[in-house]
Amino acid sequence: MLAKNKTNLNEISHNSAMGLIKRVLDMGVLLTEAYLDTVGDPDKYRIKLSERFPSIKFVVSKKADSLFPIVSGASIVAKVTRDRALKEWLVEETGEDINRNFGSGYPGDPETKAWLVQHKHSVFGFPSLVRFSWGTCTTHLKGEVEVAWEADENEESGNGSSSKRQAKLSSFGFKTCEKRSEEIESSGKGRCKFLQARKIQQLTQF
């Protein structure tokens, strides 16, 4: 989330699958076939896997968990592993009263929805347990303090500025050195493009 460029969720899934395959091969297992439930386009995913592991025959299909027993078993193992990780998650934030009643973590779970509402912060969003790029989070954070990310999809290409108007520091109670800014601009030197693009202002009082 804080990286310079966003990482597509499909890409994360692909990299995870390839990482698991590599670990198995590194253990000395003679892996000749692999069956996977697709993430994205099945053909593109299969080609991507075959290019990385040319000695393995890949079968990538939609609804593979209902077509191949081995994928069904893997799906159950993955869900149990996920649920256990969520249950045993060590909450990093200690300054807030955070409870562990976050339910299953799925967007349709009423307990998960209630937990998101209870633990939403107008500036910092949610605890680190939550993936901020999750569509459900985007909905919950509407109307809160906006953050312009460099890789936002709605960013205007070429100028590094957000398509939406960014709030000024003065709106949060900070006092800016307007006179000094005017003197610099009137001198002909102007402000650094880096500062202009990010609307960084000089402060006189905190």
Backbone as CSV, one residue per row, in Angstrom:
resi,resn,N_x,N_y,N_z,CA_x,CA_y,CA_z,C_x,C_y,C_z
1,MET,0.826,-1.207,0.000,0.000,0.000,0.000,0.860,1.257,0.000
2,LEU,1.987,1.217,0.700,2.848,2.386,0.780,3.959,2.367,-0.256
3,ALA,3.937,1.380,-1.139,4.958,1.310,-2.183,4.720,2.385,-3.231
4,LYS,5.744,2.661,-4.043,5.630,3.697,-5.065,4.548,3.344,-6.069
5,ASN,4.462,2.064,-6.424,3.451,1.600,-7.369,2.592,0.521,-6.728
6,LYS,1.326,0.503,-7.088,0.417,-0.494,-6.552,0.766,-1.888,-7.070
7,THR,0.483,-2.891,-6.258,0.645,-4.275,-6.675,-0.735,-4.876,-6.844
8,ASN,-1.016,-5.356,-8.041,-2.316,-5.940,-8.334,-2.537,-7.181,-7.478
9,LEU,-3.771,-7.358,-6.992,-4.083,-8.502,-6.137,-3.873,-9.817,-6.881
10,ASN,-4.179,-9.832,-8.175,-3.938,-11.033,-8.978,-2.453,-11.369,-9.013
11,GLU,-1.632,-10.339,-9.138,-0.185,-10.546,-9.183,0.326,-11.115,-7.865
12,ILE,-0.250,-10.647,-6.757,0.128,-11.179,-5.448,-0.194,-12.664,-5.377
13,SER,-1.382,-13.031,-5.870,-1.798,-14.435,-5.872,-0.889,-15.278,-6.756
14,HIS,-0.567,-14.755,-7.946,0.322,-15.471,-8.869,1.696,-15.694,-8.239
15,ASN,2.245,-14.647,-7.652,3.573,-14.745,-7.044,3.584,-15.719,-5.866
16,SER,2.469,-15.739,-5.121,2.371,-16.663,-3.988,2.371,-18.110,-4.471
17,ALA,1.593,-18.368,-5.532,1.528,-19.726,-6.090,2.892,-20.165,-6.610
18,MET,3.564,-19.272,-7.323,4.885,-19.611,-7.857,5.908,-19.794,-6.738
19,GLY,5.737,-19.027,-5.667,6.621,-19.180,-4.525,6.466,-20.545,-3.866
20,LEU,5.204,-21.016,-3.770,4.941,-22.336,-3.192,5.537,-23.441,-4.057
21,ILE,5.372,-23.298,-5.379,5.925,-24.294,-6.305,7.444,-24.343,-6.192
22,LYS,8.062,-23.175,-6.105,9.526,-23.116,-5.990,10.005,-23.784,-4.702
23,ARG,9.274,-23.568,-3.617,9.648,-24.181,-2.343,9.591,-25.701,-2.424
24,VAL,8.556,-26.211,-3.105,8.418,-27.664,-3.263,9.573,-28.221,-4.089
25,LEU,9.911,-27.526,-5.165,11.023,-27.966,-6.014,12.347,-27.912,-5.258
26,ASP,12.523,-26.866,-4.446,13.755,-26.724,-3.669,13.901,-27.829,-2.623
27,MET,12.768,-28.414,-2.230,12.788,-29.520,-1.269,13.180,-30.836,-1.932
28,GLY,13.311,-30.798,-3.266,13.710,-32.002,-3.983,12.559,-32.843,-4.493
29,VAL,11.335,-32.318,-4.412,10.159,-33.058,-4.885,10.135,-33.054,-6.412
30,LEU,9.871,-34.218,-7.007,9.777,-34.327,-8.459,8.351,-33.957,-8.860
31,LEU,8.126,-32.693,-9.100,6.797,-32.185,-9.445,6.644,-32.144,-10.960
32,THR,5.681,-32.898,-11.482,5.490,-32.963,-12.936,4.195,-32.303,-13.392
33,GLU,3.186,-32.242,-12.508,1.899,-31.635,-12.851,1.412,-30.764,-11.696
34,ALA,0.690,-29.716,-12.042,0.108,-28.833,-11.026,-1.253,-28.350,-11.506
35,TYR,-2.246,-28.423,-10.625,-3.605,-27.996,-10.938,-3.930,-26.765,-10.101
36,LEU,-4.399,-25.726,-10.770,-4.669,-24.472,-10.066,-6.024,-23.891,-10.448
37,ASP,-6.667,-23.296,-9.446,-7.882,-22.511,-9.694,-7.425,-21.157,-10.209
38,THR,-8.001,-20.712,-11.292,-7.485,-19.511,-11.938,-7.707,-18.241,-11.131
39,VAL,-6.796,-17.324,-11.304,-6.936,-15.958,-10.797,-6.707,-15.078,-12.012
40,GLY,-7.789,-14.523,-12.554,-7.679,-13.797,-13.812,-7.907,-14.729,-14.988
41,ASP,-7.346,-14.385,-16.125,-7.508,-15.187,-17.340,-6.746,-16.516,-17.220
42,PRO,-7.436,-17.663,-17.393,-6.788,-18.971,-17.223,-5.603,-19.202,-18.160
43,ASP,-5.774,-18.857,-19.445,-4.708,-19.092,-20.422,-3.463,-18.257,-20.111
44,LYS,-3.676,-16.984,-19.781,-2.540,-16.113,-19.469,-1.810,-16.593,-18.214
45,TYR,-2.596,-17.045,-17.250,-2.009,-17.544,-16.003,-1.185,-18.808,-16.273
46,ARG,-1.741,-19.710,-17.097,-1.041,-20.959,-17.424,0.265,-20.675,-18.159
47,ILE,0.214,-19.747,-19.113,1.420,-19.386,-19.870,2.481,-18.795,-18.936
48,LYS,2.037,-17.956,-18.024,2.954,-17.332,-17.066,3.653,-18.385,-16.212
49,LEU,2.889,-19.380,-15.768,3.446,-20.448,-14.948,4.396,-21.331,-15.752
50,SER,3.997,-21.636,-16.992,4.814,-22.506,-17.848,6.146,-21.861,-18.198
51,GLU,6.131,-20.543,-18.375,7.377,-19.834,-18.678,8.326,-19.859,-17.481
52,ARG,7.760,-19.821,-16.291,8.579,-19.836,-15.066,9.061,-21.254,-14.752
53,PHE,8.178,-22.248,-14.979,8.519,-23.641,-14.676,8.227,-24.515,-15.899
54,PRO,9.084,-24.487,-16.900,8.838,-25.199,-18.161,8.761,-26.719,-18.040
55,SER,9.291,-27.289,-16.981,9.287,-28.747,-16.836,7.998,-29.285,-16.218
56,ILE,7.101,-28.386,-15.838,5.857,-28.796,-15.174,4.657,-28.583,-16.098
57,LYS,3.754,-29.550,-16.106,2.509,-29.413,-16.867,1.473,-28.738,-15.963
58,PHE,0.934,-27.623,-16.413,-0.034,-26.872,-15.615,-1.441,-26.993,-16.186
59,VAL,-2.391,-27.206,-15.292,-3.809,-27.192,-15.648,-4.442,-26.070,-14.837
60,VAL,-4.827,-25.007,-15.514,-5.425,-23.843,-14.851,-6.860,-23.714,-15.334
61,SER,-7.800,-23.687,-14.408,-9.211,-23.706,-14.798,-10.060,-22.892,-13.833
62,LYS,-11.159,-22.384,-14.341,-12.148,-21.736,-13.486,-12.871,-22.820,-12.692
63,LYS,-13.212,-22.514,-11.464,-13.906,-23.455,-10.579,-13.147,-24.775,-10.449
64,ALA,-11.825,-24.681,-10.437,-11.007,-25.898,-10.356,-11.260,-26.664,-9.062
65,ASP,-11.680,-25.960,-8.010,-11.927,-26.635,-6.736,-13.129,-27.567,-6.793
66,SER,-14.002,-27.369,-7.790,-15.154,-28.258,-7.952,-14.928,-29.296,-9.050
67,LEU,-13.814,-29.167,-9.773,-13.508,-30.092,-10.872,-12.438,-31.115,-10.506
68,PHE,-11.496,-30.707,-9.673,-10.365,-31.574,-9.340,-10.269,-31.740,-7.821
69,PRO,-10.367,-32.978,-7.331,-10.313,-33.230,-5.879,-9.074,-32.646,-5.205
70,ILE,-7.935,-32.675,-5.902,-6.704,-32.175,-5.290,-6.781,-30.666,-5.031
71,VAL,-7.494,-29.951,-5.916,-7.669,-28.510,-5.717,-8.681,-28.259,-4.599
72,SER,-9.693,-29.127,-4.508,-10.676,-29.011,-3.425,-9.979,-29.136,-2.074
73,GLY,-9.078,-30.121,-1.979,-8.331,-30.314,-0.738,-7.446,-29.125,-0.419
74,ALA,-6.783,-28.596,-1.450,-5.909,-27.433,-1.254,-6.713,-26.220,-0.811
75,SER,-7.935,-26.091,-1.336,-8.799,-24.967,-0.975,-9.170,-25.013,0.506
76,ILE,-9.444,-26.222,0.998,-9.791,-26.386,2.414,-8.588,-26.052,3.300
77,VAL,-7.422,-26.555,2.900,-6.193,-26.282,3.661,-5.918,-24.778,3.709
78,ALA,-6.110,-24.107,2.562,-5.857,-22.664,2.485,-6.798,-21.897,3.407
79,LYS,-8.075,-22.298,3.428,-9.050,-21.597,4.265,-8.754,-21.813,5.751
80,VAL,-8.418,-23.048,6.120,-8.096,-23.337,7.520,-6.859,-22.548,7.956
81,THR,-5.861,-22.488,7.063,-4.633,-21.741,7.359,-4.928,-20.262,7.543
82,ARG,-5.782,-19.729,6.653,-6.153,-18.314,6.734,-6.896,-18.021,8.032
83,ASP,-7.886,-18.865,8.369,-8.678,-18.655,9.575,-7.810,-18.738,10.829
84,ARG,-6.845,-19.652,10.818,-5.948,-19.796,11.968,-5.051,-18.566,12.106
85,ALA,-4.556,-18.076,10.969,-3.696,-16.886,10.993,-4.457,-15.680,11.532
86,LEU,-5.728,-15.564,11.142,-6.558,-14.454,11.610,-6.828,-14.575,13.107
87,LYS,-7.073,-15.792,13.555,-7.360,-16.030,14.971,-6.150,-15.733,15.846
88,GLU,-4.957,-16.053,15.349,-3.733,-15.889,16.135,-2.989,-14.593,15.810
89,TRP,-3.631,-13.704,15.052,-2.962,-12.477,14.609,-2.532,-11.623,15.802
90,LEU,-1.276,-11.180,15.774,-0.769,-10.290,16.820,-0.992,-8.845,16.388
91,VAL,-1.880,-8.156,17.068,-2.211,-6.777,16.725,-1.039,-5.868,17.080
92,GLU,-0.529,-5.129,16.101,0.646,-4.277,16.307,0.305,-2.997,17.065
93,GLU,-0.875,-2.449,16.812,-1.254,-1.177,17.428,-1.558,-1.376,18.916
94,THR,-0.924,-0.581,19.752,-1.131,-0.699,21.199,-1.769,0.546,21.805
95,GLY,-1.850,1.629,21.037,-2.374,2.880,21.574,-3.884,2.987,21.506
96,GLU,-4.524,2.038,20.862,-5.974,2.086,20.721,-6.589,0.840,21.360
97,ASP,-7.853,0.973,21.731,-8.581,-0.159,22.306,-9.122,-1.008,21.159
98,ILE,-8.330,-1.969,20.718,-8.703,-2.796,19.571,-9.175,-4.163,20.059
99,ASN,-10.391,-4.533,19.681,-10.878,-5.862,20.047,-10.654,-6.840,18.895
100,ARG,-10.799,-8.106,19.161,-10.534,-9.149,18.172,-11.815,-9.739,17.600
101,ASN,-12.909,-9.042,17.762,-14.186,-9.544,17.243,-14.373,-9.142,15.784
102,PHE,-13.366,-9.504,14.931,-13.441,-9.080,13.538,-14.108,-10.101,12.631
103,GLY,-14.677,-11.142,13.221,-15.423,-12.108,12.415,-14.538,-12.880,11.458
104,SER,-15.114,-13.230,10.306,-14.398,-14.052,9.322,-13.451,-13.241,8.446
105,GLY,-13.671,-11.926,8.395,-12.840,-11.093,7.524,-13.391,-10.942,6.126
106,TYR,-14.550,-11.547,5.876,-15.175,-11.424,4.556,-16.138,-10.238,4.553
107,PRO,-16.266,-9.541,3.413,-17.076,-8.312,3.364,-18.551,-8.502,3.692
108,GLY,-19.071,-9.716,3.516,-20.488,-9.946,3.793,-20.776,-10.296,5.242
109,ASP,-19.746,-10.443,6.048,-19.906,-10.827,7.449,-20.300,-9.603,8.280
110,PRO,-21.494,-9.617,8.923,-21.945,-8.473,9.734,-20.954,-8.108,10.843
111,GLU,-20.313,-9.130,11.430,-19.354,-8.881,12.506,-18.119,-8.155,11.973
112,THR,-17.705,-8.521,10.760,-16.559,-7.854,10.130,-16.903,-6.406,9.809
113,LYS,-18.104,-6.182,9.288,-18.555,-4.823,8.969,-18.570,-3.954,10.220
114,ALA,-19.111,-4.501,11.306,-19.198,-3.745,12.559,-17.802,-3.420,13.089
115,TRP,-16.870,-4.367,12.953,-15.501,-4.152,13.433,-14.824,-3.029,12.659
116,LEU,-15.041,-2.988,11.348,-14.451,-1.936,10.520,-14.965,-0.560,10.932
117,VAL,-16.259,-0.475,11.211,-16.854,0.802,11.622,-16.280,1.244,12.969
118,GLN,-16.141,0.304,13.905,-15.653,0.617,15.252,-14.178,1.029,15.268
119,HIS,-13.402,0.510,14.317,-11.956,0.741,14.342,-11.473,1.652,13.219
120,LYS,-12.373,2.416,12.665,-11.997,3.344,11.594,-11.463,4.635,12.191
121,HIS,-10.338,5.103,11.665,-9.737,6.372,12.089,-9.798,7.333,10.910
122,SER,-10.201,8.570,11.164,-10.414,9.524,10.073,-9.144,9.861,9.307
123,VAL,-7.973,9.711,9.943,-6.698,10.022,9.285,-5.941,8.754,8.899
124,PHE,-5.799,7.828,9.848,-4.956,6.646,9.635,-5.716,5.442,9.089
125,GLY,-7.022,5.565,8.955,-7.796,4.478,8.364,-8.062,3.359,9.339
126,PHE,-7.411,2.215,9.120,-7.649,1.033,9.934,-6.342,0.485,10.509
127,PRO,-6.434,-0.423,11.479,-5.228,-1.092,11.981,-4.517,-1.840,10.855
128,SER,-3.254,-2.186,11.065,-2.436,-2.803,10.019,-2.940,-4.172,9.587
129,LEU,-3.837,-4.754,10.348,-4.433,-6.034,9.968,-5.208,-5.922,8.662
130,VAL,-5.742,-4.733,8.400,-6.620,-4.518,7.249,-5.822,-4.104,6.015
131,ARG,-6.173,-4.690,4.872,-5.562,-4.302,3.598,-6.325,-3.087,3.066
132,PHE,-5.674,-1.942,3.002,-6.338,-0.686,2.666,-6.849,-0.657,1.227
133,SER,-6.223,-1.417,0.337,-6.662,-1.407,-1.056,-7.901,-2.276,-1.269
134,TRP,-8.376,-2.926,-0.220,-9.599,-3.719,-0.260,-10.761,-2.788,-0.583
135,GLY,-11.594,-3.178,-1.546,-12.698,-2.330,-1.980,-13.624,-1.937,-0.841
136,THR,-13.825,-2.841,0.116,-14.680,-2.552,1.268,-14.123,-1.387,2.079
137,CYS,-12.801,-1.316,2.201,-12.166,-0.221,2.945,-12.394,1.110,2.246
138,THR,-12.297,1.090,0.927,-12.494,2.313,0.149,-13.857,2.919,0.438
139,THR,-14.872,2.060,0.524,-16.231,2.524,0.816,-16.310,3.134,2.209
140,HIS,-15.699,2.479,3.181,-15.752,2.955,4.569,-14.994,4.267,4.765
141,LEU,-13.963,4.495,3.960,-13.123,5.682,4.147,-13.601,6.896,3.360
142,LYS,-14.696,6.757,2.643,-15.242,7.902,1.916,-15.688,8.966,2.912
143,GLY,-15.323,10.204,2.643,-15.698,11.295,3.534,-14.668,11.571,4.613
144,GLU,-13.656,10.702,4.727,-12.591,10.933,5.707,-11.477,11.758,5.058
145,VAL,-10.402,12.016,5.799,-9.280,12.797,5.278,-8.672,12.068,4.084
146,GLU,-8.552,12.756,2.963,-8.067,12.127,1.741,-6.541,12.104,1.685
147,VAL,-6.025,11.041,1.096,-4.588,10.905,0.860,-4.388,10.668,-0.627
148,ALA,-3.521,11.458,-1.248,-3.253,11.299,-2.679,-2.024,10.415,-2.851
149,TRP,-2.240,9.189,-3.348,-1.140,8.259,-3.579,-0.592,8.444,-4.984
150,GLU,0.710,8.262,-5.132,1.367,8.467,-6.424,0.797,7.555,-7.497
151,ALA,0.402,6.347,-7.110,-0.065,5.374,-8.097,-1.584,5.277,-8.163
152,ASP,-2.296,6.250,-7.603,-3.752,6.215,-7.674,-4.224,6.155,-9.114
153,GLU,-5.264,5.380,-9.342,-5.769,5.193,-10.702,-6.357,6.482,-11.275
154,ASN,-6.884,7.339,-10.396,-7.507,8.570,-10.890,-6.524,9.726,-10.961
155,GLU,-5.227,9.399,-10.832,-4.219,10.455,-10.864,-4.018,10.945,-12.288
156,GLU,-3.855,12.234,-12.444,-3.604,12.788,-13.766,-2.176,12.478,-14.167
157,SER,-2.018,11.874,-15.323,-0.683,11.486,-15.774,0.120,12.710,-16.188
158,GLY,1.400,12.683,-15.794,2.320,13.711,-16.266,2.632,14.818,-15.294
159,ASN,1.709,15.177,-14.402,1.987,16.313,-13.524,2.100,15.934,-12.056
160,GLY,1.822,14.667,-11.730,2.014,14.213,-10.357,1.029,14.771,-9.361
161,SER,-0.023,15.482,-9.825,-0.999,16.031,-8.897,-2.287,15.253,-8.974
162,SER,-3.014,15.203,-7.868,-4.266,14.471,-7.838,-5.333,15.249,-8.574
163,SER,-6.306,14.485,-9.157,-7.383,15.138,-9.892,-8.335,15.846,-8.937
164,LYS,-8.284,15.502,-7.646,-9.136,16.156,-6.664,-8.327,17.219,-5.933
165,ARG,-9.003,18.252,-5.480,-8.325,19.346,-4.790,-7.869,18.874,-3.412
166,GLN,-6.614,19.080,-3.119,-6.057,18.654,-1.841,-6.271,19.731,-0.784
167,ALA,-6.633,19.289,0.431,-6.867,20.236,1.517,-5.568,20.911,1.929
168,LYS,-5.649,22.201,2.293,-4.469,22.946,2.720,-4.204,22.694,4.198
169,LEU,-2.946,22.877,4.598,-2.577,22.684,5.996,-3.331,23.638,6.912
170,SER,-3.646,24.821,6.399,-4.347,25.813,7.212,-5.727,25.324,7.642
171,SER,-6.324,24.406,6.858,-7.648,23.895,7.202,-7.590,22.959,8.408
172,PHE,-6.368,22.522,8.796,-6.207,21.655,9.954,-5.634,22.413,11.155
173,GLY,-5.589,23.760,11.060,-5.138,24.564,12.184,-3.700,25.018,12.120
174,PHE,-2.966,24.620,11.064,-1.576,25.049,10.925,-1.522,26.426,10.277
175,LYS,-0.518,27.216,10.646,-0.318,28.523,10.034,0.865,28.447,9.090
176,THR,0.652,28.868,7.871,1.718,28.803,6.872,2.337,30.173,6.652
177,CYS,3.561,30.169,6.190,4.287,31.418,5.950,3.947,31.930,4.551
178,GLU,2.755,32.530,4.418,2.285,32.997,3.118,3.198,34.086,2.563
179,LYS,3.652,34.996,3.448,4.477,36.113,2.995,5.778,35.614,2.390
180,ARG,6.415,34.678,3.076,7.681,34.129,2.597,7.481,33.442,1.248
181,SER,6.373,32.713,1.092,6.086,32.030,-0.166,5.918,33.026,-1.293
182,GLU,5.225,34.146,-0.980,5.000,35.170,-1.998,6.320,35.810,-2.407
183,GLU,7.223,36.046,-1.410,8.517,36.653,-1.711,9.345,35.767,-2.632
184,ILE,9.311,34.466,-2.367,10.083,33.528,-3.189,9.552,33.501,-4.610
185,GLU,8.207,33.452,-4.740,7.609,33.386,-6.063,7.834,34.676,-6.842
186,SER,7.784,35.836,-6.125,7.955,37.114,-6.809,9.405,37.369,-7.201
187,SER,10.340,36.640,-6.574,11.752,36.836,-6.893,12.124,36.222,-8.232
188,GLY,11.227,35.415,-8.774,11.503,34.776,-10.060,12.102,33.399,-9.921
189,LYS,12.531,33.049,-8.701,13.131,31.728,-8.492,12.069,30.631,-8.464
190,GLY,10.906,30.970,-7.921,9.836,29.977,-7.844,10.138,28.890,-6.829
191,ARG,9.205,27.975,-6.691,9.380,26.867,-5.758,9.755,25.607,-6.519
192,CYS,10.422,24.712,-5.840,10.833,23.440,-6.438,9.604,22.685,-6.948
193,LYS,9.724,22.095,-8.130,8.592,21.361,-8.710,8.137,20.225,-7.799
194,PHE,9.082,19.616,-7.097,8.758,18.540,-6.160,7.788,19.035,-5.093
195,LEU,8.062,20.242,-4.555,7.207,20.814,-3.520,5.872,21.252,-4.088
196,GLN,5.896,21.812,-5.296,4.659,22.262,-5.925,3.719,21.092,-6.177
197,ALA,4.267,19.993,-6.713,3.440,18.836,-7.056,2.789,18.229,-5.821
198,ARG,3.474,18.310,-4.675,2.960,17.704,-3.454,2.316,18.720,-2.514
199,LYS,2.233,19.983,-2.986,1.586,21.055,-2.222,2.177,21.170,-0.807
200,ILE,3.513,21.058,-0.712,4.202,21.182,0.572,4.406,22.661,0.883
201,GLN,4.007,23.079,2.094,4.079,24.478,2.480,5.027,24.663,3.659
202,GLN,5.570,25.875,3.778,6.448,26.210,4.895,5.593,26.595,6.099
203,LEU,5.922,26.064,7.275,5.142,26.319,8.482,5.877,27.266,9.420
204,THR,5.098,28.087,10.110,5.672,29.000,11.106,5.237,28.625,12.514
205,GLN,4.078,27.962,12.628,3.581,27.544,13.940,3.003,26.142,13.826
206,PHE,3.204,25.330,14.877,2.689,23.966,14.909,1.616,23.837,15.982
